[in-house]
Amino acid sequence: MSMSATVHARDLRHEPARKKLKKILCNWQLYLFLLPTIAYFLIFRYYPMLGLQIAFRKYKATMGMWGSPWVGWKNFQDFFNTPAFKRVLPNTLAISVGTLLISFPIPVLLALLLNQLPSRRYKKLVQTTLYAPHFISTVVLVGIITLFFALKSGIVNHIMEALGIERVHFMGEASWFRPLYIGSEIWQSAGWGSILYLAALSAINPELHEAAVMDGANKFQRVWHIDIPGILPTIVIMFILNSGKIMAVGQEKAYLMQTSLNQETSEIISTYVYKRGLQSHQYSFATAVGMFESVVNLVLICTVNFISKRVTDSSLF
């Protein structure tokens, strides 16, 4: 090959890179706007990942992160061998899977029902009422639960007693922790979660409904054959995202609802990490448990995404 042909081939290889660089230089203002976001993720999301190595060390504050001795998988083995592992893992899965299976369909149903309301004023009133619980803080929410379900002064027990039913110590019985947690989660998040599905429903071509009405379809048939297929990709994507949070049960609410009487079912991975890491100062052990939780979530979201891609052709990546 001649020298000129070699130079020409090298220029062809670099041509796409030159075009990309030219496009970046022509739109440098747009890329400048991206810099704060990129800096945020680099500083607050990626740089802290260096701290994950604490899970493989016996961390000592006096020796620092890099000077602490390397212990490999010991912290993970200690977690798997501890008696608490057999308790916190089933508790976490029971709450997260129960919340996913029970609460996930409710926003979809709410969105379908709200979409059928003929009065715009009444629809806005119902939407505002359903969205309001989302803005209640976790501390206030747990306070409401405690007041409503208190043994002596709770309104629920007053109603039960008036109906001839024996009072129940809801906050003190381990068997009631999961129903209270999941029920309050549904009450607080169902209305807010329906917003996304309402937006997806608004994007459905109204001509489809007009044609269905002309063919004699009733409301149920239109919901089943038009609305649900129209929002199915959104439902699948949201299910994948929620599947990736199965191990990440909210620590704040579980910890605030936890008492010495219901720890049998209320002790989950996030509360266990908080107690061992911050209260007992076992930072390496707590980091290992948190890393285990994140890895399981990553595996779950990739698995569900793979299955969804094969079955429905809808996926995150």
C-alpha positions as CSV (number, residue, x, y, z in Angstrom):
1,M,0.0,0.0,0.0
2,S,1.4,3.4,-1.0
3,M,2.0,6.2,1.5
4,S,-0.9,8.3,0.2
5,A,-3.3,5.4,0.5
6,T,-2.2,4.8,4.1
7,V,-2.7,8.5,5.0
8,H,-6.1,8.5,3.3
9,A,-7.2,5.4,5.3
10,R,-6.1,7.0,8.5
11,D,-8.1,10.2,7.7
12,L,-11.2,8.1,7.0
13,R,-10.8,6.4,10.4
14,H,-10.6,9.8,12.2
15,E,-13.4,11.4,10.2
16,P,-16.3,10.3,12.6
17,A,-14.3,11.6,15.6
18,R,-13.7,15.0,13.9
19,K,-17.4,15.3,13.1
20,K,-18.4,14.6,16.7
21,L,-15.8,17.2,17.9
22,K,-17.1,19.7,15.4
23,K,-20.7,19.1,16.6
24,I,-19.6,19.6,20.2
25,L,-17.8,22.8,19.5
26,C,-20.9,24.1,17.6
27,N,-23.1,23.4,20.5
28,W,-20.7,24.2,23.3
29,Q,-23.4,26.2,25.2
30,L,-25.6,23.1,25.6
31,Y,-22.6,21.0,26.9
32,L,-21.8,23.8,29.3
33,F,-25.2,23.4,30.9
34,L,-24.4,19.7,31.5
35,L,-21.3,20.4,33.5
36,P,-23.1,21.1,36.9
37,T,-25.0,17.8,36.5
38,I,-21.9,15.9,35.6
39,A,-20.0,17.4,38.5
40,Y,-22.8,16.5,40.9
41,F,-22.8,12.9,39.9
42,L,-19.0,12.6,39.9
43,I,-18.7,14.2,43.3
44,F,-21.7,12.9,45.1
45,R,-22.5,9.6,43.3
46,Y,-19.3,8.1,41.9
47,Y,-16.5,9.4,44.1
48,P,-18.2,7.9,47.3
49,M,-18.1,4.5,45.6
50,L,-14.4,4.4,46.7
51,G,-15.8,3.9,50.2
52,L,-17.2,0.5,49.2
53,Q,-13.7,-1.0,49.8
54,I,-14.4,-0.6,53.5
55,A,-16.6,-3.7,53.1
56,F,-13.4,-5.7,52.4
57,R,-11.4,-4.1,55.2
58,K,-11.4,-4.0,59.0
59,Y,-12.0,-0.3,59.1
60,K,-10.4,1.8,61.9
61,A,-10.9,5.5,62.0
62,T,-7.3,6.1,63.3
63,M,-5.8,4.3,60.3
64,G,-8.1,5.7,57.7
65,M,-9.8,4.0,54.7
66,W,-6.5,3.2,52.9
67,G,-4.6,2.2,55.9
68,S,-7.1,-0.2,57.5
69,P,-6.1,-3.9,57.1
70,W,-7.6,-5.9,54.2
71,V,-9.8,-8.8,55.3
72,G,-11.4,-9.9,52.0
73,W,-14.9,-11.5,52.3
74,K,-14.8,-11.9,56.1
75,N,-17.5,-9.2,56.7
76,F,-19.8,-10.9,54.2
77,Q,-19.2,-14.3,55.8
78,D,-19.9,-12.8,59.3
79,F,-23.2,-11.4,58.0
80,F,-24.3,-14.7,56.4
81,N,-23.3,-16.7,59.5
82,T,-24.9,-14.4,62.1
83,P,-28.3,-15.5,63.5
84,A,-29.8,-12.1,62.5
85,F,-29.4,-13.0,58.8
86,K,-32.1,-15.7,59.0
87,R,-34.5,-13.1,60.5
88,V,-33.8,-9.8,58.6
89,L,-33.7,-11.2,55.1
90,P,-37.1,-13.0,55.3
91,N,-38.6,-9.9,57.0
92,T,-37.2,-7.6,54.3
93,L,-38.5,-9.8,51.5
94,A,-41.9,-10.2,53.1
95,I,-42.4,-6.5,53.4
96,S,-40.9,-5.6,50.0
97,V,-42.6,-8.3,48.0
98,G,-45.9,-7.8,49.8
99,T,-45.7,-4.0,49.1
100,L,-44.9,-4.7,45.4
101,L,-47.6,-7.2,44.8
102,I,-50.3,-5.4,46.7
103,S,-49.6,-1.7,46.1
104,F,-48.2,-1.8,42.5
105,P,-51.6,-2.4,40.8
106,I,-53.5,0.1,42.9
107,P,-52.1,3.3,41.2
108,V,-52.9,1.7,37.8
109,L,-56.5,1.1,38.9
110,L,-56.8,4.6,40.3
111,A,-55.6,6.1,37.1
112,L,-58.0,4.1,35.0
113,L,-60.9,5.1,37.3
114,L,-59.9,8.8,37.4
115,N,-59.6,8.8,33.6
116,Q,-63.3,7.8,33.4
117,L,-64.7,10.5,35.6
118,P,-66.8,12.9,33.4
119,S,-66.7,15.9,35.7
120,R,-63.4,17.8,35.6
121,R,-64.1,19.6,38.8
122,Y,-64.9,16.4,40.7
123,K,-61.9,14.8,39.1
124,K,-59.5,17.5,40.4
125,L,-61.0,17.3,43.9
126,V,-60.5,13.5,44.0
127,Q,-56.9,13.8,42.6
128,T,-56.0,16.5,45.2
129,T,-57.4,14.3,48.0
130,L,-55.4,11.3,46.8
131,Y,-52.2,13.2,46.3
132,A,-52.2,14.9,49.7
133,P,-50.8,11.9,51.8
134,H,-47.7,11.9,49.6
135,F,-46.6,15.2,51.2
136,I,-46.8,13.9,54.8
137,S,-43.4,13.3,56.3
138,T,-42.5,9.9,57.5
139,V,-42.4,11.0,61.2
140,V,-45.9,12.5,60.9
141,L,-47.2,9.4,59.2
142,V,-45.9,7.1,61.9
143,G,-47.3,9.5,64.5
144,I,-50.7,9.2,62.8
145,I,-50.5,5.4,62.7
146,T,-49.5,5.3,66.4
147,L,-52.5,7.6,67.4
148,F,-55.0,5.8,65.3
149,F,-54.0,2.3,66.3
150,A,-53.1,2.9,70.0
151,L,-54.4,0.3,72.4
152,K,-56.4,2.6,74.7
153,S,-56.9,5.9,72.9
154,G,-56.8,4.8,69.3
155,I,-59.9,5.5,67.2
156,V,-59.6,2.1,65.5
157,N,-59.8,0.2,68.8
158,H,-62.7,2.5,69.9
159,I,-64.7,1.5,66.8
160,M,-63.8,-2.2,67.3
161,E,-65.0,-2.1,70.9
162,A,-68.2,-0.4,69.8
163,L,-68.8,-3.3,67.4
164,G,-68.2,-5.8,70.1
165,I,-64.6,-6.8,68.9
166,E,-61.8,-7.1,71.5
167,R,-59.2,-4.4,71.5
168,V,-55.9,-5.2,69.7
169,H,-52.4,-3.9,70.6
170,F,-51.5,-3.2,66.9
171,M,-48.1,-1.5,67.7
172,G,-47.1,-4.2,70.1
173,E,-48.0,-7.4,68.2
174,A,-45.4,-8.6,65.7
175,S,-48.1,-10.1,63.4
176,W,-49.6,-6.6,62.8
177,F,-46.4,-4.8,61.8
178,R,-46.4,-5.9,58.1
179,P,-50.1,-5.1,57.5
180,L,-49.7,-1.6,59.1
181,Y,-46.5,-0.9,57.1
182,I,-47.9,-2.1,53.7
183,G,-51.3,-0.5,54.3
184,S,-49.8,2.9,55.2
185,E,-47.5,2.7,52.2
186,I,-50.5,2.2,49.9
187,W,-52.4,5.1,51.5
188,Q,-49.4,7.4,51.1
189,S,-48.1,6.5,47.7
190,A,-51.0,5.2,45.6
191,G,-52.5,8.5,44.6
192,W,-49.1,10.0,43.7
193,G,-48.1,6.9,41.8
194,S,-51.2,7.3,39.6
195,I,-49.9,10.6,38.1
196,L,-47.6,8.8,35.7
197,Y,-50.3,6.5,34.4
198,L,-52.7,9.4,34.0
199,A,-50.1,11.1,31.8
200,A,-49.7,7.9,29.8
201,L,-53.5,7.7,29.4
202,S,-53.7,11.3,28.2
203,A,-51.3,10.3,25.3
204,I,-53.7,7.7,23.9
205,N,-55.3,8.8,20.7
206,P,-58.9,9.8,21.4
207,E,-59.9,8.6,18.0
208,L,-59.5,5.1,19.2
209,H,-62.2,5.6,21.8
210,E,-64.5,7.4,19.3
211,A,-64.2,4.4,16.9
212,A,-64.8,2.0,19.8
213,V,-68.0,3.9,20.8
214,M,-69.2,3.8,17.2
215,D,-68.7,0.1,17.2
216,G,-70.9,-0.2,20.4
217,A,-68.1,-0.8,22.9
218,N,-68.9,0.0,26.6
219,K,-66.6,1.6,29.1
220,F,-65.2,-1.6,30.4
221,Q,-64.4,-2.9,26.9
222,R,-62.7,0.4,26.0
223,V,-60.6,0.3,29.2
224,W,-59.6,-3.3,28.6
225,H,-58.8,-3.1,24.9
226,I,-57.6,0.5,24.5
227,D,-56.5,2.0,27.9
228,I,-54.6,-0.9,29.4
229,P,-52.7,-1.8,26.2
230,G,-51.9,1.9,25.7
231,I,-50.2,2.2,29.1
232,L,-48.8,-1.3,29.2
233,P,-45.2,-0.2,28.3
234,T,-45.3,2.3,31.2
235,I,-46.6,-0.4,33.6
236,V,-43.8,-2.7,32.6
237,I,-41.1,-0.1,33.0
238,M,-42.4,0.9,36.4
239,F,-42.6,-2.8,37.5
240,I,-38.9,-3.2,36.5
241,L,-37.9,-0.1,38.5
242,N,-39.9,-1.3,41.5
243,S,-38.4,-4.8,41.2
244,G,-34.9,-3.2,41.5
245,K,-35.9,-1.8,45.0
246,I,-37.1,-5.1,46.6
247,M,-34.3,-5.2,49.1
248,A,-34.3,-1.4,49.8
249,V,-37.2,-1.2,52.2
250,G,-37.4,2.3,53.8
251,Q,-35.4,2.4,57.0
252,E,-37.0,5.5,58.5
253,K,-40.6,4.2,58.7
254,A,-39.6,0.7,59.8
255,Y,-37.3,2.1,62.5
256,L,-39.9,4.6,63.8
257,M,-42.6,1.9,63.9
258,Q,-40.3,-0.6,65.6
259,T,-40.9,-1.5,69.2
260,S,-39.3,-4.0,71.5
261,L,-42.5,-6.1,71.1
262,N,-42.6,-6.3,67.3
263,Q,-38.9,-6.7,66.5
264,E,-39.5,-10.3,65.4
265,T,-41.0,-9.0,62.1
266,S,-39.9,-5.3,62.1
267,E,-36.1,-5.9,62.0
268,I,-35.1,-5.5,58.4
269,I,-31.8,-5.1,56.6
270,S,-31.8,-1.3,56.6
271,T,-32.6,-1.0,60.3
272,Y,-30.0,-3.7,61.0
273,V,-27.4,-1.8,59.1
274,Y,-28.2,1.4,61.0
275,K,-27.9,-0.3,64.3
276,R,-24.6,-2.1,63.5
277,G,-23.1,0.7,61.5
278,L,-23.9,3.9,63.4
279,Q,-24.9,2.7,66.8
280,S,-22.3,0.0,67.3
281,H,-19.7,1.7,65.1
282,Q,-19.1,-1.5,63.0
283,Y,-18.6,0.4,59.8
284,S,-17.0,-2.4,57.7
285,F,-19.7,-4.9,58.6
286,A,-22.5,-2.4,57.9
287,T,-21.0,-1.5,54.5
288,A,-20.8,-5.2,53.6
289,V,-24.4,-5.7,54.4
290,G,-25.4,-2.6,52.4
291,M,-23.3,-3.7,49.5
292,F,-25.0,-7.1,49.6
293,E,-28.4,-5.4,49.5
294,S,-27.3,-3.3,46.5
295,V,-25.9,-6.2,44.5
296,V,-29.1,-8.2,45.0
297,N,-31.2,-5.2,43.8
298,L,-28.9,-4.9,40.7
299,V,-29.3,-8.6,39.9
300,L,-33.1,-8.4,40.3
301,I,-33.5,-5.4,38.1
302,C,-31.3,-6.9,35.3
303,T,-33.2,-10.2,35.6
304,V,-36.6,-8.7,35.4
305,N,-35.5,-6.4,32.6
306,F,-34.2,-9.4,30.6
307,I,-37.4,-11.3,31.1
308,S,-39.5,-8.3,30.2
309,K,-37.5,-7.7,27.0
310,R,-38.1,-11.3,25.9
311,V,-41.8,-11.4,26.8
312,T,-43.2,-7.9,26.1
313,D,-40.4,-6.1,24.1
314,S,-40.5,-3.3,26.7
315,S,-37.4,-2.8,28.8
316,L,-35.1,-0.2,30.4
317,F,-32.0,-1.2,28.4
